Amino acid sequence: MRQVTLATAGFERYAKTTRRATFLSEMDQVVPWPALCALIEPYYPKPGNGRPPIGVERMLRIYFPQQWFDLSDPGVEEALYDSLAMRRFAGIDLGREPVPDETTMCRFRHLLEGHDLGRRLFEAVQRHLAEKGLKCNS
């Protein structure tokens, strides 16, 4: 486990768990991350020449809140810098790394769209929830 940096330690004396933080915590528990990552892996860029790609799970953990909170690519980048709850959900520690830029998020979204993975991700989540006795309306 990595040591916490000052960027995520927080020195707040008074804090409140927000609805956003509660929702993201619940989604962290119910979304089948490994199964969803496995759907994307065959299409995801592999390390090689140039900048190494950001991990699939991290990109999904950015993409899902983008959809849940109806954020544009620049909007989700801004929200990640602004919201500790969203950074924690995505596993981003600003003491170690920046937030992926809006172009990176746009490319990830286009990858999902280009291979019809959005529909497959939704179906996988629906199946997972059904196995747990839960239902999600589209």
Secondary structure, 3 states (H helix, E strand, C coil): CCCCCHHHHCCCCCCCCCHHHHHHHHHHHHCCHHHHHHHHHHHCCCCCCCCCCCCHHHHHHHHHHHHHCCCCHHHHHHHHHHCHHHHHHHCCCCCCCCCCCHHHHHHHHHHHHHCCHHHHHHHHHHHHHHHCCCCCCC
